[in-house]
Amino acid sequence: MADFYELLGVPPSATEDEIKRAYRKLARELHPDASGGDPHSEERFKEVTVAYETLRDPERRRRYDMFGPEAASAGASGFDAGPFAGGLGDLFEGFFGGGFGSPFGGGGRGGRPRSRQGPDMEVALDLTFEEAVFGAQREVRLRQPVACATCQGTGARPGTTPVTCSECQGSGEVHRVRRSILGQMVSSSPCPRCGATGEEIASPCNDCRGEGRVTEERAYTVEVPAGVDDGSTLRLTGRGAAGARGGGYGDLYVHLRVAAHERFQRHGQDLVDVLHLPVTQATLGAHLRYETLEGTEDLVVPAGTQSGRVFRLRGRGVPSLDGRGRGDLLVQVMVDTPTHLSAEQEELLRRFAAARGDEVAPADTRLFAKIRSAFK
């Protein structure tokens, strides 16, 4: 299937209203009742409907933008039951009020009041490197709309109740009928008077002024799982903003920012460290006490260790997010060449080089080079 944005003819930055208008236009053109049952139009109609159902849902659209159509359909039951789970009659009822019959069976139903869910919210959480590796409990605070405690989210003054909307008669939608070359067209839209709730507030609550929600500061404990990485996002279901007049809560997305470590770098589930060794330890070998993120480990450096050699400490890396094992800690050796030698140390090295038969620069040549570089 083609890119969903291309199918609808909108850019990736399109708003929800732009996506809806684009789909409405294409649906009128491609619907089997308008195309005379053309198989190509019917197939394309299905494709643009799948695209619309994906992009109109904020969470599914986010997954589609990040990972593609397969991830966007995760949690749904696929094409046959996912975007058409409620029947195309429901979908077309929202656009045309039943003016089109669904080619896939099922008829339109009368409008019904909808309790609008509140919007999702986002917050950033800073973690140390160790917290990301081993997990942590952290608290986040934010100001958000919550259900009004005075009216219990109804928006009505205590002792009163909302009344049926006088414009939509409680359906939450208003319908407009017009004639076209295709026949009588019925379009529906959310009722502007009641905000699609089907109810009016005759006596608004003094605290929320009929909104059913107020803004407060809330604190939530975030369970950060072991193994998260910088840029990961956690979703706290039902911890977003409250919907108006008893609408449900959206979700809270916690974006993780992980600080860098002074020694370790992360490569997937593995940790990498560079261990600097003097030439003496690399040559003769050593038994070292090596500090990991979890404590001290014994590290045996064999004699003759070369620069670039990697020692692998198994199971000392980053835990898998699914709880199945851990990565390794990779210790890469870097042999340091000694500098600023004393006369005695230099003499010992020259004797060592002579014993090995290694050719080295004579002492006077090195002195001349130092003098020459000083005048450059």
C-alpha positions in Angstrom: 0.0 0.0 0.0 1.2 3.5 -0.8 2.2 6.1 1.8 -0.9 7.1 3.8 -0.3 10.8 3.4 0.1 10.4 -0.3 -3.1 8.4 -0.5 -5.0 11.2 1.1 -3.1 13.9 -0.7 -1.9 15.7 2.4 1.6 16.5 3.8 2.9 14.8 6.9 2.4 18.0 8.8 -1.4 18.1 8.0 -3.7 18.8 10.9 -6.6 16.6 11.9 -9.1 18.9 10.2 -7.1 18.8 6.9 -6.9 15.0 7.0 -10.6 14.9 7.6 -11.4 17.2 4.7 -9.1 15.3 2.4 -10.8 12.0 3.2 -14.3 13.5 2.9 -13.5 14.7 -0.6 -12.0 11.3 -1.7 -14.7 9.3 -0.1 -17.4 11.2 -2.1 -15.5 10.5 -5.3 -14.6 6.8 -4.7 -17.6 5.5 -2.8 -19.1 2.6 -4.8 -22.5 4.4 -4.9 -20.8 7.3 -6.6 -18.4 5.3 -8.9 -21.0 2.9 -10.2 -19.4 -0.1 -8.6 -16.0 0.3 -10.3 -13.7 -2.3 -8.7 -10.6 0.0 -8.9 -12.4 2.8 -7.2 -13.8 0.4 -4.5 -10.3 -0.9 -3.8 -8.8 2.6 -3.6 -11.8 3.6 -1.4 -10.7 0.9 1.1 -7.1 2.1 1.0 -7.9 5.7 1.7 -10.2 4.6 4.5 -7.5 2.6 6.1 -5.2 5.6 5.8 -7.7 8.0 7.3 -8.5 5.6 10.2 -4.8 5.5 11.0 -3.9 9.1 10.7 -7.0 10.5 12.6 -5.9 8.6 15.7 -3.0 10.4 17.4 -1.4 7.3 18.9 -1.7 5.2 15.7 -0.5 8.2 13.6 2.6 8.5 15.9 3.4 4.8 15.5 2.9 5.1 11.7 5.2 8.1 11.5 7.9 6.3 13.5 7.7 2.7 12.4 5.3 2.4 9.4 1.9 0.8 8.8 2.6 -2.5 10.6 3.3 -0.7 13.9 0.3 1.6 13.4 -2.0 -1.4 13.2 -0.5 -3.1 16.3 -3.2 -3.7 18.9 -5.9 -3.7 16.3 -7.0 -6.8 14.4 -5.9 -5.8 11.0 -7.7 -4.6 7.9 -10.8 -6.7 8.1 -11.6 -5.8 11.7 -9.3 -2.8 12.5 -10.4 0.3 10.7 -13.8 -1.2 9.9 -14.4 -2.7 13.4 -17.4 -0.5 13.9 -18.6 -0.9 10.3 -18.3 1.6 7.5 -21.8 2.6 8.2 -20.5 4.2 11.5 -17.7 5.9 9.6 -20.0 7.3 6.9 -22.6 8.3 9.5 -20.0 10.6 11.0 -19.4 12.3 7.6 -22.6 12.0 5.7 -25.3 11.1 8.2 -26.3 8.0 6.3 -26.6 9.6 2.9 -24.5 6.7 1.5 -25.2 3.1 2.1 -22.1 1.1 3.2 -20.9 -1.3 0.5 -19.6 -3.6 3.2 -22.9 -4.2 5.0 -24.4 -2.5 8.0 -26.5 0.6 8.1 -26.0 3.9 9.7 -27.3 4.5 13.2 -28.7 7.6 14.7 -26.4 10.1 16.3 -25.5 9.7 20.0 -23.9 11.9 22.6 -20.2 11.3 22.9 -18.1 11.9 26.0 -15.0 13.4 24.5 -11.7 12.1 25.9 -9.2 14.7 27.0 -6.0 15.4 25.0 -2.7 13.6 25.6 0.1 15.4 27.3 3.8 15.2 27.2 6.6 15.8 29.8 10.4 15.3 29.7 12.2 13.3 32.4 16.0 13.5 33.0 17.7 10.3 34.0 21.2 9.4 35.1 23.0 6.8 33.0 22.7 4.3 35.9 18.9 4.9 36.2 18.4 4.1 32.6 20.5 0.9 32.8 19.0 -0.5 36.1 15.6 1.2 36.2 14.2 3.6 38.7 11.2 5.1 40.3 10.9 8.8 39.5 8.3 11.5 40.0 7.1 13.9 37.4 5.0 17.0 38.1 2.9 19.0 35.7 -0.1 21.3 35.5 -3.1 19.7 33.7 -6.9 19.8 33.4 -8.5 17.5 35.9 -12.2 16.7 36.7 -13.8 19.4 38.8 -14.3 18.1 42.3 -17.1 20.5 43.0 -19.4 19.3 40.2 -17.8 15.9 39.8 -16.9 16.8 36.2 -20.5 17.5 35.0 -20.1 21.2 34.7 -23.4 21.8 36.5 -23.8 23.6 39.8 -24.2 21.2 42.7 -27.9 20.3 43.1 -28.6 20.8 39.4 -28.1 18.5 36.4 -27.4 19.1 32.7 -30.4 19.3 30.4 -30.9 17.9 26.9 -29.4 20.2 24.2 -32.1 22.2 22.5 -30.3 22.3 19.2 -29.4 18.7 18.6 -32.1 17.2 20.9 -29.5 15.1 22.7 -27.9 13.5 19.7 -24.7 15.5 19.9 -24.8 16.1 16.2 -26.5 18.5 13.8 -27.5 17.3 10.3 -27.8 19.2 7.1 -29.6 18.0 4.0 -28.7 19.1 0.5 -29.3 17.9 -3.0 -26.6 17.0 -5.5 -26.2 15.1 -8.8 -25.8 12.0 -6.6 -29.1 12.6 -4.9 -30.0 13.7 -1.5 -26.9 14.2 0.7 -27.0 14.3 4.5 -24.0 15.6 6.3 -23.5 15.7 10.0 -21.2 17.6 12.3 -20.7 18.0 16.1 -23.3 20.2 17.6 -21.8 23.7 18.2 -24.1 24.4 21.2 -23.3 21.5 23.4 -19.9 20.5 22.0 -21.3 17.1 20.8 -22.2 16.0 24.4 -25.9 16.2 23.8 -26.4 18.2 27.0 -26.5 21.9 28.0 -25.5 23.4 31.3 -28.3 25.6 32.5 -26.6 26.5 35.8 -22.8 26.3 35.4 -20.6 25.3 38.3 -19.0 28.3 39.8 -15.5 26.7 40.1 -15.2 25.3 36.6 -17.7 27.7 34.9 -19.5 24.8 33.2 -16.3 23.3 31.7 -16.4 20.3 34.1 -12.6 20.5 34.6 -10.1 22.8 36.3 -6.3 23.1 36.0 -4.2 21.7 38.9 -0.7 20.5 39.5 -0.4 16.7 39.7 2.5 14.4 40.5 2.9 10.9 39.1 5.3 8.2 40.0 7.0 6.8 36.8 8.3 3.3 36.9 11.3 3.5 34.6 12.1 -0.1 33.4 15.7 -1.3 33.3 17.3 -0.9 29.9 15.6 2.2 28.5 17.7 4.4 26.3 17.9 8.1 25.6 14.9 9.2 23.5 12.6 6.4 24.8 9.0 7.3 25.5 6.9 5.8 28.3 3.1 6.1 28.2 1.0 6.5 31.3 -2.5 5.5 30.3 -5.2 7.8 31.7 -2.8 10.3 33.1 -3.3 13.0 30.5 -5.8 15.9 30.5 -9.4 15.4 31.5 -12.0 15.8 28.8 -14.7 18.5 29.2 -17.9 17.6 31.1 -17.0 14.2 32.3 -14.9 13.2 29.3 -12.2 10.6 29.9 -8.6 11.3 30.5 -6.0 11.2 27.8 -2.6 9.6 28.2 0.7 11.1 29.5 3.8 10.5 27.4 7.0 10.7 29.3 10.1 11.4 27.1 13.3 10.2 28.6 16.6 12.1 28.4 19.6 10.1 29.6 22.8 11.8 30.7 26.1 10.6 29.3 28.5 8.6 31.5 32.0 9.8 32.1 33.5 6.3 31.3 30.9 4.0 29.7 29.3 4.3 26.3 26.2 2.3 25.3 26.0 0.3 22.1 22.6 -1.4 22.1 22.7 -3.7 25.2 26.5 -3.6 25.5 28.6 -1.2 27.4 32.0 -0.1 26.1 34.9 1.3 28.1 38.4 2.2 27.2 41.0 1.0 29.7 44.4 2.8 29.6 47.3 0.6 30.6 50.9 1.6 31.0 53.3 -0.3 28.7 54.7 -2.2 31.7 51.4 -3.8 32.7 50.5 -4.5 29.0 53.9 -6.2 28.6 54.3 -8.1 31.8 50.6 -8.6 32.6 48.6 -7.5 35.6 45.8 -8.4 38.0 43.6 -5.3 38.3 40.5 -4.3 40.3 38.2 -3.0 37.7 35.2 -0.7 38.6 31.9 -1.6 36.8 28.5 0.1 37.2 27.7 -2.5 39.9 31.0 -2.8 41.8 34.5 -4.1 41.5 35.5 -7.0 39.3 38.8 -8.9 38.9 40.4 -8.3 35.5 43.4 -10.4 34.5 45.5 -8.7 31.9 47.8 -11.4 30.3 51.4 -10.6 29.5 51.9 -9.2 26.0 48.4 -7.6 25.8 48.2 -5.4 22.7 46.5 -2.1 22.3 43.0 -2.6 21.0 42.4 -5.9 22.6 38.9 -6.3 24.0 38.0 -8.1 27.3 34.4 -9.2 27.5 32.7 -9.3 30.9 29.5 -11.2 30.1 26.2 -10.2 31.6 27.6 -6.9 32.9 25.9 -4.8 30.2 22.4 -3.3 29.9 19.3 -5.5 30.7 16.9 -6.2 27.9 13.6 -4.4 28.1 11.7 -7.6 27.9 13.6 -9.0 30.9 15.4 -11.7 28.9 19.1 -11.4 29.7 21.6 -8.6 29.6 24.3 -7.4 27.3 28.1 -7.5 28.0 30.7 -5.0 29.2 33.4 -4.6 26.6 36.7 -3.3 28.0 39.0 -2.1 25.2 42.7 -1.8 26.1 44.7 1.3 25.1 48.4 1.0 25.8 49.9 4.3 26.7 53.4 5.2 25.5 55.4 6.7 28.4 56.5 10.3 28.1 58.7 12.7 30.2 61.2 10.0 31.2 63.8 10.6 33.8 67.5 9.9 32.8 67.4 6.7 34.7 64.2 5.5 33.0 65.5 6.4 29.6 68.8 4.5 30.2 66.8 1.4 31.3 64.7 1.5 28.2 67.9 1.9 26.0 69.4 -1.1 27.7 66.1 -3.0 27.1 66.1 -2.0 23.4 69.7 -3.0 23.0 69.0 -6.4 24.6 66.2 -6.9 22.1 68.2 -5.7 19.2 65.8 -2.8 18.5 67.1 0.2 16.6 66.3 3.5 18.4 67.3 7.1 18.0 70.6 7.9 19.7 70.5 10.2 22.7 72.2 13.1 21.0 69.8 13.0 18.0 66.9 13.3 20.3 68.5 16.2 22.1 69.1 17.9 18.7 65.5 17.4 17.7 64.3 19.0 20.9 66.5 22.0 20.4 65.3 22.3 16.8 61.6 22.1 17.7 62.1 24.8 20.3 63.1 27.3 17.6 60.3 26.5 15.2 
